[in-house]
Amino acid sequence: MAGQDLKAAYKTIMDDNFPPKMELSFIEDSGDRQTLCFEKVSWLIDDVMKGLRYGENPGQEAAVYKLVNGNLLLGEVECIQPGQYMASDVELLQSGKHPGKTNITDADNAINILRYLTDKPASIIMKHNNPCGVAVADSLSDAYHKANMADRLAAFGGAIGLNRTCDKETAELIVKNYAEVVLAPEFDDGVMDIFATKKNLRVLRIANMARLQDFVGKRFVDFKSLIDGGMIAQWSFVPEARTKEDLIPAQTTFKGDEYKINRVPTDKEYDDLLFGWMVEAGVTSNSVLYVKDGVTVGIGTGEQDRVGVAEIARDKAYRKLADRICWEANGIPYNTLTDEGAKAEIDKEVADKKGGLIGSCMVSDAFFPFRDGIEVGLREGVTSVVQPGGSERDYESIEACNEADVAMVYTGQRSFKH
């Protein structure tokens, strides 16, 4: 290892020995066959066709394929039709470093979430296939600013997804920070000149994002490969609760007694509950989110217990608010602030605001098995909760919310993502 240039690994483009085409066949006992046909994707960069830079890590050979032919119908579920390309066939407008596997999968999960947020300008910043900030607003630049400030530190080096044409105002905000990827359906005149000042920024145009609404409810076959070469196949997840009418006021029966929530959400709370549940569809489980006014406040992801992940999301909300206040007041991160007096003032403001969680919505991808998980949010001042429901002890969560005058609704559907 002595004298080895460790940085060189990240600059090395892997050889690509994956074949140009791939077929995947599903064969019934009768012998009837349904085949999906794929072609490998590459980009012309410096007059050379190049595929993926590498996989999840340098040294891992990788390839991305797009679906070009075939139709799969299993039971009453039909696979998305060929040719409706999103992240599998991006148009690379700028590539100081061309994409690797994580850039494509981050872009893909950004689109996965954005397809449910089409009514208003929306921005999402992905990192390690999870969102670190998501926001909707009246303008794209405001949505990006809110998404970035939701977790400014985690957003460093992230993949930025935009559901509208990227304008100059948004581009000017983006280049103030370091990002790996920007993806959008289109870019206004002059925007690429702004992005050209960031030579390593990958700029991806995905024209089909302009009709993201068409992708709501579309399914694909989701594969998980096992270490013995086997695989698990499942249909991709589609959140069924996408409107106010789809959400069920919390109620349950326990030992013959009926329990129901005392208060239904306000219209504003319904907006946040639905926004949070759509974001939840792209967050790794176990997960708990807090959202407020169309912006993520704290995102807890990938934890093994529900109380723990609710606490992680809460603690992140506190830390991120402290950093935001310090950044806006002093132009430096909270962690580098040496003025103890100024730090004490920030700490007090964060404590008084409870990390910005007062009035927020709490979102859980699975039911709360006991009331202790939901109480994490109640202590911070959340006013509404959305969760799948279905626990044997749902009555505990209902009682906890009623005691705090908090609204709670069920989706009737778990949203695990692994």
C-alpha positions in Angstrom: 0.0 0.0 0.0 2.9 2.3 0.6 3.2 5.0 -2.1 -0.1 3.8 -3.7 -2.2 6.6 -5.2 -5.5 5.8 -3.6 -7.3 8.7 -5.4 -6.5 7.0 -8.7 -9.1 4.3 -8.1 -11.9 6.9 -8.3 -10.6 8.1 -11.7 -10.3 4.6 -13.2 -12.9 3.7 -15.7 -13.6 0.0 -15.5 -13.4 -2.3 -18.5 -16.9 -3.3 -19.6 -17.3 -7.0 -20.4 -21.1 -7.0 -20.1 -22.7 -8.0 -23.4 -24.6 -5.5 -25.5 -27.9 -7.2 -25.1 -29.7 -9.2 -22.4 -32.9 -11.2 -22.4 -35.0 -12.3 -19.4 -37.7 -14.9 -20.0 -40.5 -16.1 -17.8 -41.7 -19.6 -18.8 -45.0 -21.1 -17.8 -45.5 -24.8 -17.1 -47.3 -24.9 -20.4 -44.1 -23.7 -22.1 -45.5 -20.3 -22.9 -42.8 -17.7 -22.7 -42.7 -14.0 -22.0 -39.4 -12.3 -22.7 -38.1 -8.9 -21.8 -35.3 -7.6 -24.1 -32.7 -5.1 -23.0 -29.9 -3.1 -24.6 -26.8 -1.9 -22.8 -26.5 1.9 -22.4 -23.4 4.0 -23.2 -22.6 7.6 -23.9 -20.3 9.3 -26.5 -17.7 11.1 -24.4 -14.6 12.6 -26.0 -15.4 10.7 -29.2 -15.4 7.4 -27.2 -18.5 5.3 -26.3 -18.4 4.7 -22.5 -20.7 2.7 -20.3 -21.0 3.0 -16.5 -17.9 4.4 -14.9 -18.0 1.6 -12.3 -20.4 0.0 -9.9 -21.1 0.9 -6.3 -17.4 1.0 -5.7 -14.3 1.5 -7.8 -13.2 -1.9 -9.1 -16.7 -3.2 -9.6 -17.5 -3.7 -13.2 -21.1 -2.6 -14.1 -23.5 -1.9 -16.9 -26.9 -0.3 -17.2 -29.5 -1.8 -19.6 -32.7 -0.2 -21.0 -35.9 -2.2 -21.8 -36.4 -2.1 -25.5 -38.9 -4.9 -26.2 -41.2 -7.4 -24.6 -44.4 -7.4 -22.6 -44.8 -9.1 -19.3 -48.3 -9.8 -17.9 -48.5 -11.9 -14.7 -52.0 -12.4 -13.4 -53.6 -9.0 -13.7 -50.4 -7.0 -13.3 -48.6 -5.7 -16.4 -45.0 -4.6 -16.6 -44.2 -1.0 -17.8 -44.0 -0.9 -21.5 -40.6 -0.7 -23.4 -39.3 2.6 -24.6 -40.6 4.7 -21.7 -37.1 5.6 -20.6 -36.1 7.5 -17.5 -32.9 6.9 -15.6 -32.0 3.9 -17.8 -31.3 6.1 -20.8 -30.4 9.6 -19.7 -29.1 12.2 -22.1 -25.7 13.3 -20.8 -25.4 17.0 -21.4 -22.2 17.5 -19.2 -19.9 14.9 -17.8 -16.7 16.0 -16.2 -16.9 12.5 -14.8 -19.5 10.3 -16.5 -22.0 8.4 -14.3 -21.4 5.4 -12.1 -23.9 3.0 -10.7 -24.8 5.1 -7.7 -25.4 8.2 -9.9 -28.0 6.3 -11.9 -29.7 4.7 -8.9 -29.9 8.0 -7.1 -31.4 9.6 -10.2 -33.9 6.7 -10.5 -35.1 6.9 -6.9 -35.4 10.7 -7.2 -37.8 10.1 -10.1 -39.5 7.4 -8.2 -40.5 10.0 -5.6 -41.0 13.0 -7.9 -43.6 11.1 -10.0 -46.0 11.5 -7.1 -45.2 15.2 -6.7 -46.3 16.6 -10.0 -48.8 19.3 -8.9 -46.2 21.9 -7.9 -42.5 22.6 -8.6 -40.5 20.0 -6.6 -36.9 19.4 -5.8 -35.3 16.4 -4.2 -31.7 15.8 -3.2 -30.6 12.2 -3.0 -27.6 10.6 -1.2 -26.9 6.9 -1.1 -30.3 6.2 -2.6 -32.2 8.1 0.1 -33.5 11.6 0.1 -31.8 14.1 2.4 -34.2 16.9 1.5 -37.4 17.1 -0.4 -39.6 20.2 -1.0 -42.5 21.5 -3.0 -43.0 25.2 -3.6 -44.5 27.8 -5.9 -41.3 28.2 -7.8 -38.5 25.7 -8.7 -35.8 27.8 -7.1 -37.7 28.0 -3.9 -38.3 24.3 -3.9 -34.6 23.6 -4.4 -33.6 26.1 -1.7 -35.9 24.5 0.8 -34.8 21.0 -0.1 -31.1 22.0 0.2 -31.5 23.8 3.5 -33.5 20.9 5.0 -30.2 19.1 5.3 -27.5 21.2 3.9 -24.7 19.0 5.1 -26.0 15.8 3.8 -26.8 17.5 0.4 -23.1 18.0 -0.2 -22.2 15.8 -3.2 -25.8 14.7 -3.7 -27.9 14.1 -6.8 -30.5 16.9 -7.4 -33.7 16.0 -9.0 -36.0 18.7 -10.5 -39.5 18.1 -11.8 -39.7 21.2 -14.0 -37.4 22.8 -16.5 -34.3 24.1 -14.7 -34.2 27.9 -14.9 -31.3 30.3 -14.4 -32.4 31.2 -10.9 -32.4 27.6 -9.8 -29.1 26.9 -11.5 -27.4 29.8 -9.8 -28.4 28.4 -6.4 -27.2 24.9 -7.4 -23.7 26.0 -8.3 -23.2 27.7 -4.9 -22.9 24.2 -3.5 -21.2 21.0 -4.5 -23.4 18.4 -6.3 -22.6 15.3 -8.2 -25.7 15.2 -10.4 -28.5 17.4 -11.6 -31.4 15.9 -13.5 -34.4 17.6 -15.0 -36.7 17.3 -18.0 -35.2 20.3 -19.7 -32.8 23.3 -19.1 -33.4 26.9 -20.1 -31.1 28.8 -22.4 -28.0 29.9 -20.5 -28.3 27.3 -17.7 -25.6 25.0 -19.2 -23.2 27.9 -19.2 -23.8 28.3 -15.5 -23.3 24.6 -14.9 -20.1 24.6 -17.0 -18.4 26.4 -14.1 -18.6 23.1 -12.2 -16.5 20.8 -14.4 -17.3 17.6 -12.5 -21.0 18.1 -12.4 -23.0 15.5 -14.3 -26.0 17.1 -16.0 -28.7 14.7 -17.1 -31.7 15.5 -19.3 -34.6 13.1 -19.0 -37.3 14.3 -21.4 -39.9 11.8 -20.1 -39.9 13.6 -16.7 -42.1 16.2 -18.4 -44.9 13.6 -18.2 -44.1 12.1 -14.8 -47.8 11.8 -14.0 -48.0 9.0 -16.6 -45.7 6.9 -14.5 -47.9 6.9 -11.4 -49.0 3.4 -10.6 -46.7 1.8 -13.3 -44.9 -1.4 -12.1 -41.7 -3.2 -13.1 -40.2 -6.4 -11.9 -37.9 -5.7 -9.0 -35.1 -8.2 -8.6 -32.9 -8.9 -5.6 -29.9 -11.2 -6.3 -28.7 -13.6 -3.7 -25.1 -14.6 -2.9 -25.7 -18.1 -4.3 -26.6 -16.7 -7.7 -30.4 -17.1 -7.0 -32.8 -14.2 -7.0 -36.1 -12.9 -5.6 -38.5 -11.3 -8.0 -41.3 -9.0 -6.9 -43.5 -6.4 -8.5 -42.4 -2.9 -7.6 -44.2 -1.0 -4.8 -46.9 1.4 -5.7 -48.4 3.6 -2.9 -52.2 3.2 -3.1 -53.1 6.1 -0.7 -52.5 9.1 -2.9 -55.5 11.4 -2.2 -57.2 12.7 0.9 -60.1 10.2 0.3 -57.7 7.3 0.4 -56.6 8.0 4.0 -58.6 6.3 6.8 -59.3 8.0 10.1 -57.6 5.8 12.7 -59.8 3.2 14.4 -59.5 -0.3 15.7 -61.1 -2.9 18.0 -59.3 -4.4 21.0 -60.8 -7.1 23.2 -64.3 -6.1 22.1 -63.8 -2.3 22.7 -63.9 0.2 19.9 -61.2 2.9 19.6 -61.2 5.8 17.1 -59.3 9.0 16.6 -61.1 12.1 18.0 -59.8 14.5 15.4 -59.3 14.3 11.6 -56.6 16.3 9.9 -57.1 19.8 8.7 -56.7 20.5 4.9 -53.2 21.8 5.5 -52.3 18.6 7.5 -53.7 16.4 4.8 -51.4 18.1 2.3 -48.4 17.4 4.5 -49.6 13.8 5.3 -49.9 13.0 1.6 -46.6 14.7 0.7 -44.8 12.8 3.4 -46.3 9.5 2.4 -45.2 10.0 -1.2 -41.7 10.7 -0.1 -41.8 7.7 2.2 -42.2 5.4 -0.9 -38.5 6.1 -1.7 -37.0 5.9 1.8 -35.1 2.8 3.1 -36.9 1.0 6.0 -37.3 1.2 8.9 -38.1 4.8 8.4 -39.9 7.7 10.1 -40.1 11.2 8.6 -41.2 14.6 9.8 -42.6 17.0 7.3 -44.0 20.5 7.5 -45.3 23.0 4.9 -44.3 20.7 2.0 -40.7 20.3 3.2 -38.9 17.4 5.0 -37.8 18.4 8.5 -36.2 15.2 9.6 -35.6 11.9 7.8 -34.8 8.8 9.7 -33.9 5.8 7.6 -32.5 2.3 7.7 -32.9 1.7 11.4 -33.8 -1.6 13.0 -36.4 -0.4 15.5 -39.2 2.1 15.1 -38.6 4.0 18.3 -34.9 4.4 17.3 -35.7 5.7 13.9 -38.2 8.1 15.2 -35.5 9.5 17.5 -33.0 9.6 14.7 -35.3 11.7 12.6 -36.0 13.9 15.6 -32.3 14.4 16.4 -31.5 15.2 12.8 -34.2 17.8 12.8 -32.6 19.5 15.8 -29.1 19.3 14.3 -30.1 20.5 10.9 -32.1 23.5 12.2 -29.1 24.5 14.3 -26.8 24.4 11.2 -29.3 26.3 9.1 -29.7 29.1 11.7 -25.9 29.4 12.0 -25.4 29.3 8.3 -27.9 32.0 7.5 -26.6 34.2 10.3 -22.9 33.7 10.0 -22.2 31.9 6.7 -20.4 29.0 8.5 -21.6 25.6 9.7 -22.7 25.2 13.3 -20.0 22.7 14.0 -17.3 25.3 13.2 -18.8 28.1 15.3 -16.4 29.0 18.1 -18.4 31.8 19.7 -19.9 30.1 22.7 -22.4 32.9 23.3 -23.7 32.7 19.7 -23.8 29.0 19.9 -25.9 29.2 23.2 -28.4 31.5 21.4 -28.7 29.1 18.5 -29.2 26.2 20.9 -31.9 28.1 22.8 -33.7 28.9 19.5 -33.6 25.3 18.4 -34.9 24.1 21.7 -37.7 26.6 21.7 -38.7 25.6 18.2 -38.2 21.9 19.1 -36.1 21.5 16.0 -38.8 22.9 13.8 -41.0 19.9 14.6 -43.9 21.9 16.2 -46.8 21.6 13.9 -45.2 19.0 11.7 -46.6 15.7 10.4 -45.1 12.4 11.5 -44.9 9.7 8.8 -44.1 6.0 9.4 -43.6 3.3 6.8 -45.0 0.6 9.0 -47.4 0.5 12.0 -46.3 1.4 15.5 -46.3 -1.8 17.5 -46.6 0.2 20.8 -47.3 3.8 21.7 -43.7 4.6 22.6 -42.7 5.2 19.0 -45.5 7.6 18.3 -44.8 9.4 21.6 -41.4 10.5 20.2 -43.2 12.7 17.8 -45.9 13.8 20.2 -43.4 15.1 22.6 -42.0 17.4 19.9 -45.3 18.9 19.0 -46.4 17.0 15.9 -50.1 17.6 15.1 -50.8 14.8 12.7 -49.6 11.3 12.0 -49.9 8.9 9.0 -49.1 5.2 9.2 -50.3 2.0 7.7 -52.2 0.8 10.8 -52.7 -2.9 11.5 -50.9 -3.4 14.8 -52.6 -5.5 17.4 -52.1 -2.5 19.7 -53.2 0.2 17.4 -55.5 1.3 20.2 -52.4 2.5 22.2 -51.4 4.9 19.4 -55.0 6.1 19.0 -55.1 6.8 22.8 -51.8 8.6 22.7 -52.9 10.8 19.8 -56.3 11.6 21.4 -54.5 12.6 24.7 -52.5 15.1 22.7 -55.3 16.2 20.4 -53.3 14.9 17.4 -55.0 13.7 14.2 -54.0 10.3 12.8 -54.9 8.5 9.6 -54.1 5.1 8.2 -53.0 4.2 4.6 -53.9 0.6 5.0 -50.7 -0.3 3.2 -47.1 -0.8 4.5 -44.3 0.9 2.6 -41.2 -1.1 3.3 -38.2 -0.6 1.0 -35.0 -2.6 1.3 
